[in-house]
Amino acid sequence: MAVQPEGTPCWADAMFSDLEGAKSFYGDVLGWTFGESSSEYGNYTQAYANGKAVAAVVPPMPGQEGQSQWCLYFASPDAAATVAKIRDNGGEVLMEPMQVGEFGTMCLAREPSGAVFGVWQAGTHEGFEATATPGAYCWAEVFTREPERADPFLTAVFGYRAKQIEDDAVDFRLFDIGEDTVLGRMRMTDDFPPEVPSYVNVYFTVDDCDEAVARATKHGAVLRFGPMSSPFGRFAALTDPQGANFSVIDITTTEGEMPTIKDV
């Protein structure tokens, strides 16, 4: 797989206080298998779907126990240059660029409305080995109450071209790199509890949305939304037993007309 263009979602990982519990949960819900934990890199453990690396789980860093959340990483040819753009456009750098052996260079940041994300400058680890296949990453959306702060930041830092879905019921924006739509942005409504901050919602592909939800809730996950059919697939939003939000989507089961989309 070639290195992805700047701003392309390229990897996802999450911290879990109960690493074995997370492996059991996602192994059953998404069919993941797991590699050996790398003690050299804080017991970072890669997850595989049909033999392809699709994500990773890791124990929390000291002081961050009980704060499970999925982190989406965006590709960058130069992490230091991306960090400069993040700062110049009102973002906050949470972790300065750090080289991870020969695998690549990472950093963590927060966009102006509060969503945390990662940046990945690939070395030998180029990112997802599969996408949009069962068990693999498929899509992501920035959920924010302040799109007027998030939108200009995302386009300035990653050079996206923005498009808006024309729908009075939702405020939803799409971000393109060239001809490819790579990210969505949803304005959070009053349905979200006020204590829920802005976050990046990651979607994983499943064969059957309803079956995946049933497996997840059997293991203690909370169903937040859905399952619901859409022109993009049948999807549902969940919170896993350790508090990390994620969504599942069956992209083969679609319903309804595609929305009207206009350039911004």
C-alpha positions as a LaTeX table, in Angstrom:
\begin{tabular}{lrrr}
\hline
Residue & $x$ (\AA) & $y$ (\AA) & $z$ (\AA) \\
\hline
Met1 & 0.00 & 0.00 & 0.00 \\
Ala2 & 1.37 & 3.39 & $-0.98$ \\
Val3 & 1.69 & 6.15 & 1.61 \\
Gln4 & $-1.63$ & 7.98 & 1.79 \\
Pro5 & $-2.10$ & 11.63 & 0.76 \\
Glu6 & $-1.91$ & 14.15 & 3.60 \\
Gly7 & $-5.12$ & 14.22 & 5.66 \\
Thr8 & $-6.19$ & 10.68 & 4.77 \\
Pro9 & $-7.36$ & 8.66 & 7.80 \\
Cys10 & $-4.66$ & 6.01 & 8.01 \\
Trp11 & $-4.80$ & 4.30 & 11.44 \\
Ala12 & $-6.85$ & 3.94 & 14.62 \\
Asp13 & $-6.00$ & 2.83 & 18.12 \\
Ala14 & $-7.47$ & 2.99 & 21.60 \\
Met15 & $-6.29$ & 2.77 & 25.21 \\
Phe16 & $-7.99$ & 0.26 & 27.50 \\
Ser17 & $-7.39$ & $-0.32$ & 31.20 \\
Asp18 & $-8.61$ & $-3.89$ & 30.69 \\
Leu19 & $-6.66$ & $-4.86$ & 27.59 \\
Glu20 & $-7.74$ & $-8.50$ & 27.66 \\
Gly21 & $-11.37$ & $-7.42$ & 28.04 \\
Ala22 & $-11.05$ & $-5.16$ & 25.00 \\
Lys23 & $-9.48$ & $-7.98$ & 22.97 \\
Ser24 & $-12.30$ & $-10.32$ & 23.92 \\
Phe25 & $-14.99$ & $-7.73$ & 23.13 \\
Tyr26 & $-13.69$ & $-6.62$ & 19.73 \\
Gly27 & $-12.62$ & $-10.14$ & 18.86 \\
Asp28 & $-16.24$ & $-11.27$ & 19.15 \\
Val29 & $-17.95$ & $-8.14$ & 17.78 \\
Leu30 & $-15.61$ & $-7.44$ & 14.84 \\
Gly31 & $-13.87$ & $-10.78$ & 14.41 \\
Trp32 & $-10.43$ & $-9.40$ & 15.25 \\
Thr33 & $-7.41$ & $-11.48$ & 16.09 \\
Phe34 & $-4.42$ & $-9.96$ & 17.85 \\
Gly35 & $-0.67$ & $-9.98$ & 17.46 \\
Glu36 & 1.88 & $-10.19$ & 20.22 \\
Ser37 & 2.01 & $-7.22$ & 22.59 \\
Ser38 & 5.14 & $-5.14$ & 22.06 \\
Ser39 & 6.62 & $-4.47$ & 25.51 \\
Glu40 & 9.17 & $-2.15$ & 23.88 \\
Tyr41 & 6.27 & 0.10 & 22.84 \\
Gly42 & 4.07 & 0.01 & 25.95 \\
Asn43 & 2.38 & $-3.33$ & 25.10 \\
Tyr44 & 0.96 & $-1.90$ & 21.89 \\
Thr45 & $-1.05$ & $-4.74$ & 20.34 \\
Gln46 & $-2.15$ & $-4.79$ & 16.71 \\
Ala47 & $-5.56$ & $-6.10$ & 15.68 \\
Tyr48 & $-6.10$ & $-8.05$ & 12.48 \\
Ala49 & $-9.12$ & $-8.76$ & 10.29 \\
Asn50 & $-8.56$ & $-11.68$ & 7.94 \\
Gly51 & $-4.84$ & $-11.36$ & 8.51 \\
Lys52 & $-4.68$ & $-7.63$ & 7.68 \\
Ala53 & $-3.67$ & $-5.02$ & 10.30 \\
Val54 & $-6.71$ & $-2.82$ & 10.93 \\
Ala55 & $-6.24$ & $-1.16$ & 14.36 \\
Ala56 & $-4.45$ & $-1.48$ & 17.70 \\
Val57 & $-5.20$ & $-1.57$ & 21.41 \\
Val58 & $-2.83$ & $-0.44$ & 24.15 \\
Pro59 & $-2.87$ & $-0.07$ & 27.95 \\
Pro60 & $-3.39$ & 3.51 & 29.16 \\
Met61 & $-0.51$ & 5.80 & 29.91 \\
Pro62 & $-0.08$ & 6.66 & 33.62 \\
Gly63 & $-2.81$ & 9.03 & 34.74 \\
Gln64 & $-5.12$ & 8.19 & 31.84 \\
Glu65 & $-6.72$ & 5.06 & 33.26 \\
Gly66 & $-10.44$ & 4.77 & 32.60 \\
Gln67 & $-10.39$ & 7.18 & 29.66 \\
Ser68 & $-10.90$ & 4.79 & 26.77 \\
Gln69 & $-11.52$ & 6.37 & 23.38 \\
Trp70 & $-10.70$ & 5.60 & 19.79 \\
Cys71 & $-8.09$ & 7.87 & 18.21 \\
Leu72 & $-8.02$ & 8.35 & 14.45 \\
Tyr73 & $-4.70$ & 9.22 & 12.83 \\
Phe74 & $-4.34$ & 11.32 & 9.69 \\
Ala75 & $-1.48$ & 10.76 & 7.28 \\
Ser76 & 1.23 & 13.39 & 7.01 \\
Pro77 & 4.41 & 13.50 & 4.91 \\
Asp78 & 6.02 & 15.67 & 7.61 \\
Ala79 & 4.62 & 15.51 & 11.14 \\
Ala80 & 6.59 & 18.57 & 12.29 \\
Ala81 & 5.15 & 20.66 & 9.45 \\
Thr82 & 1.64 & 19.44 & 10.24 \\
Val83 & 2.13 & 20.35 & 13.92 \\
Ala84 & 3.09 & 23.89 & 12.87 \\
Lys85 & $-0.14$ & 24.16 & 10.84 \\
Ile86 & $-2.14$ & 22.81 & 13.78 \\
Arg87 & $-0.78$ & 25.54 & 16.04 \\
Asp88 & $-1.12$ & 28.26 & 13.41 \\
Asn89 & $-4.82$ & 27.45 & 13.02 \\
Gly90 & $-5.84$ & 27.40 & 16.67 \\
Gly91 & $-5.29$ & 23.73 & 17.48 \\
Glu92 & $-3.50$ & 22.36 & 20.53 \\
Val93 & $-0.63$ & 19.89 & 20.35 \\
Leu94 & $-1.03$ & 17.29 & 23.11 \\
Met95 & 2.01 & 15.20 & 22.21 \\
Glu96 & 4.92 & 16.53 & 20.17 \\
Pro97 & 6.08 & 14.45 & 17.20 \\
Met98 & 7.64 & 11.27 & 18.54 \\
Gln99 & 9.50 & 8.70 & 16.48 \\
Val100 & 8.25 & 5.15 & 17.07 \\
Gly101 & 11.26 & 3.07 & 16.07 \\
Glu102 & 11.33 & 2.45 & 12.35 \\
Phe103 & 7.52 & 2.36 & 12.18 \\
Gly104 & 6.98 & 6.11 & 11.81 \\
Thr105 & 6.42 & 9.35 & 13.70 \\
Met106 & 3.27 & 10.18 & 15.64 \\
Cys107 & 1.77 & 13.14 & 17.44 \\
Leu108 & $-1.54$ & 13.87 & 19.14 \\
Ala109 & $-3.54$ & 17.08 & 18.86 \\
Arg110 & $-6.89$ & 18.67 & 19.62 \\
Glu111 & $-8.80$ & 20.74 & 17.09 \\
Pro112 & $-10.28$ & 24.07 & 18.27 \\
Ser113 & $-13.71$ & 22.63 & 19.13 \\
Gly114 & $-12.20$ & 19.88 & 21.27 \\
Ala115 & $-11.91$ & 16.65 & 19.26 \\
Val116 & $-8.65$ & 14.77 & 19.78 \\
Phe117 & $-6.88$ & 13.17 & 16.80 \\
Gly118 & $-3.51$ & 11.81 & 15.80 \\
Val119 & $-1.03$ & 12.51 & 13.01 \\
Trp120 & 1.05 & 9.71 & 11.51 \\
Gln121 & 4.15 & 10.13 & 9.34 \\
Ala122 & 4.67 & 6.65 & 7.97 \\
Gly123 & 7.91 & 4.71 & 8.16 \\
Thr124 & 7.68 & 0.97 & 7.74 \\
His125 & 4.12 & 1.07 & 9.16 \\
Glu126 & 2.02 & 2.75 & 6.49 \\
Gly127 & $-1.33$ & 2.33 & 8.25 \\
Phe128 & $-4.42$ & 0.27 & 7.56 \\
Glu129 & $-3.68$ & $-2.85$ & 5.53 \\
Ala130 & $-7.39$ & $-3.12$ & 4.67 \\
Thr131 & $-10.39$ & $-0.78$ & 4.72 \\
Ala132 & $-14.12$ & $-1.18$ & 4.04 \\
Thr133 & $-13.96$ & $-4.97$ & 4.47 \\
Pro134 & $-15.49$ & $-6.83$ & 7.44 \\
Gly135 & $-13.63$ & $-5.91$ & 10.63 \\
Ala136 & $-11.75$ & $-3.04$ & 9.03 \\
Tyr137 & $-12.06$ & 0.74 & 9.33 \\
Cys138 & $-14.54$ & 2.27 & 6.91 \\
Trp139 & $-15.36$ & 5.88 & 7.78 \\
Ala140 & $-15.10$ & 8.59 & 10.43 \\
Glu141 & $-16.91$ & 11.76 & 11.46 \\
Val142 & $-15.94$ & 14.65 & 13.68 \\
Phe143 & $-18.82$ & 15.23 & 16.10 \\
Thr144 & $-18.74$ & 18.83 & 17.32 \\
Arg145 & $-21.01$ & 21.53 & 18.75 \\
Glu146 & $-18.87$ & 24.21 & 17.09 \\
Pro147 & $-18.46$ & 23.42 & 13.39 \\
Glu148 & $-17.63$ & 27.09 & 12.80 \\
Arg149 & $-14.37$ & 26.37 & 14.64 \\
Ala150 & $-13.71$ & 22.81 & 13.42 \\
Asp151 & $-14.41$ & 23.29 & 9.71 \\
Pro152 & $-11.86$ & 26.02 & 8.87 \\
Phe153 & $-9.25$ & 24.23 & 10.97 \\
Leu154 & $-9.64$ & 20.95 & 9.07 \\
Thr155 & $-9.50$ & 22.57 & 5.65 \\
Ala156 & $-6.50$ & 24.74 & 6.58 \\
Val157 & $-4.43$ & 21.96 & 8.16 \\
Phe158 & $-5.16$ & 19.15 & 5.70 \\
Gly159 & $-6.12$ & 21.04 & 2.55 \\
Tyr160 & $-9.54$ & 19.43 & 2.26 \\
Arg161 & $-12.21$ & 20.58 & $-0.16$ \\
Ala162 & $-15.47$ & 20.96 & 1.77 \\
Lys163 & $-18.98$ & 19.98 & 0.66 \\
Gln164 & $-22.26$ & 20.29 & 2.54 \\
Ile165 & $-25.20$ & 17.89 & 2.60 \\
Glu166 & $-28.39$ & 19.83 & 1.90 \\
Asp167 & $-30.71$ & 18.66 & 4.66 \\
Asp168 & $-32.64$ & 20.89 & 7.05 \\
Ala169 & $-32.63$ & 18.14 & 9.68 \\
Val170 & $-28.86$ & 17.83 & 10.06 \\
Asp171 & $-25.74$ & 19.97 & 9.67 \\
Phe172 & $-23.34$ & 17.58 & 7.97 \\
Arg173 & $-20.20$ & 18.42 & 6.02 \\
Leu174 & $-17.94$ & 16.23 & 3.89 \\
Phe175 & $-14.22$ & 16.71 & 3.28 \\
Asp176 & $-12.51$ & 15.58 & 0.08 \\
Ile177 & $-8.94$ & 14.95 & $-0.98$ \\
Gly178 & $-8.98$ & 15.10 & $-4.77$ \\
Glu179 & $-11.97$ & 13.01 & $-5.83$ \\
Asp180 & $-12.10$ & 10.98 & $-2.62$ \\
Thr181 & $-14.36$ & 11.85 & 0.32 \\
Val182 & $-12.31$ & 10.97 & 3.40 \\
Leu183 & $-14.06$ & 12.50 & 6.43 \\
Gly184 & $-17.42$ & 13.75 & 7.67 \\
Arg185 & $-18.38$ & 16.39 & 10.24 \\
Met186 & $-21.64$ & 16.31 & 12.18 \\
Arg187 & $-22.98$ & 19.14 & 14.33 \\
Met188 & $-23.90$ & 17.64 & 17.71 \\
Thr189 & $-27.52$ & 18.25 & 18.67 \\
Asp190 & $-29.15$ & 18.54 & 22.08 \\
Asp191 & $-29.57$ & 14.75 & 21.97 \\
Phe192 & $-25.94$ & 14.51 & 23.10 \\
Pro193 & $-25.48$ & 14.91 & 26.87 \\
Pro194 & $-23.72$ & 18.22 & 27.60 \\
Glu195 & $-20.81$ & 16.43 & 29.28 \\
Val196 & $-19.92$ & 14.61 & 26.03 \\
Pro197 & $-17.09$ & 16.58 & 24.39 \\
Ser198 & $-16.37$ & 16.83 & 20.68 \\
Tyr199 & $-14.87$ & 13.58 & 19.40 \\
Val200 & $-14.00$ & 11.63 & 16.28 \\
Asn201 & $-16.44$ & 8.77 & 15.68 \\
Val202 & $-14.81$ & 5.80 & 13.95 \\
Tyr203 & $-16.83$ & 3.29 & 11.90 \\
Phe204 & $-15.83$ & $-0.34$ & 11.49 \\
Thr205 & $-17.27$ & $-2.53$ & 8.74 \\
Val206 & $-19.43$ & $-5.54$ & 9.59 \\
Asp207 & $-21.26$ & $-8.20$ & 7.56 \\
Asp208 & $-24.53$ & $-7.67$ & 9.44 \\
Cys209 & $-25.17$ & $-4.55$ & 11.52 \\
Asp210 & $-27.95$ & $-6.05$ & 13.62 \\
Glu211 & $-25.94$ & $-9.15$ & 14.48 \\
Ala212 & $-22.91$ & $-7.02$ & 15.42 \\
Val213 & $-25.09$ & $-4.87$ & 17.70 \\
Ala214 & $-26.53$ & $-7.99$ & 19.34 \\
Arg215 & $-23.03$ & $-9.35$ & 20.01 \\
Ala216 & $-21.85$ & $-5.98$ & 21.33 \\
Thr217 & $-24.75$ & $-5.44$ & 23.72 \\
Lys218 & $-24.49$ & $-9.05$ & 24.94 \\
His219 & $-20.96$ & $-8.17$ & 26.07 \\
Gly220 & $-22.07$ & $-5.00$ & 27.87 \\
Ala221 & $-21.89$ & $-2.33$ & 25.17 \\
Val222 & $-24.52$ & 0.44 & 25.17 \\
Leu223 & $-26.46$ & 1.05 & 21.97 \\
Arg224 & $-26.57$ & 4.81 & 21.36 \\
Phe225 & $-28.25$ & 5.01 & 17.94 \\
Gly226 & $-29.69$ & 2.63 & 15.37 \\
Pro227 & $-29.50$ & 0.24 & 13.77 \\
Met228 & $-30.64$ & 2.48 & 10.95 \\
Ser229 & $-30.57$ & 2.04 & 7.19 \\
Ser230 & $-29.26$ & 4.83 & 4.98 \\
Pro231 & $-28.05$ & 5.37 & 1.41 \\
Phe232 & $-24.52$ & 4.69 & 2.73 \\
Gly233 & $-25.29$ & 1.47 & 4.62 \\
Arg234 & $-26.99$ & 0.11 & 7.72 \\
Phe235 & $-25.24$ & 1.44 & 10.80 \\
Ala236 & $-25.39$ & 1.82 & 14.57 \\
Ala237 & $-23.50$ & 3.81 & 17.19 \\
Leu238 & $-22.24$ & 2.06 & 20.34 \\
Thr239 & $-20.24$ & 2.65 & 23.48 \\
Asp240 & $-18.07$ & $-0.32$ & 24.40 \\
Pro241 & $-17.95$ & $-1.71$ & 27.96 \\
Gln242 & $-14.94$ & 0.50 & 28.81 \\
Gly243 & $-16.52$ & 3.71 & 27.52 \\
Ala244 & $-15.05$ & 4.05 & 24.01 \\
Asn245 & $-17.50$ & 5.23 & 21.35 \\
Phe246 & $-17.52$ & 3.62 & 17.91 \\
Ser247 & $-19.92$ & 2.71 & 15.13 \\
Val248 & $-20.51$ & $-0.35$ & 12.98 \\
Ile249 & $-21.77$ & $-0.28$ & 9.40 \\
Asp250 & $-22.84$ & $-2.83$ & 6.82 \\
Ile251 & $-22.03$ & $-1.01$ & 3.59 \\
Thr252 & $-23.80$ & $-3.65$ & 1.45 \\
Thr253 & $-27.27$ & $-2.91$ & 2.90 \\
Thr254 & $-28.37$ & 0.49 & 1.63 \\
Glu255 & $-31.75$ & 2.21 & 1.56 \\
Gly256 & $-33.06$ & 5.53 & 0.29 \\
Glu257 & $-31.90$ & 8.21 & $-2.12$ \\
Met258 & $-28.45$ & 9.73 & $-1.90$ \\
Pro259 & $-28.62$ & 13.25 & $-0.44$ \\
Thr260 & $-28.01$ & 16.40 & $-2.43$ \\
Ile261 & $-24.46$ & 17.65 & $-1.83$ \\
Lys262 & $-23.12$ & 21.08 & $-2.72$ \\
Asp263 & $-19.65$ & 22.59 & $-2.71$ \\
Val264 & $-18.95$ & 25.08 & 0.06 \\
\hline
\end{tabular}
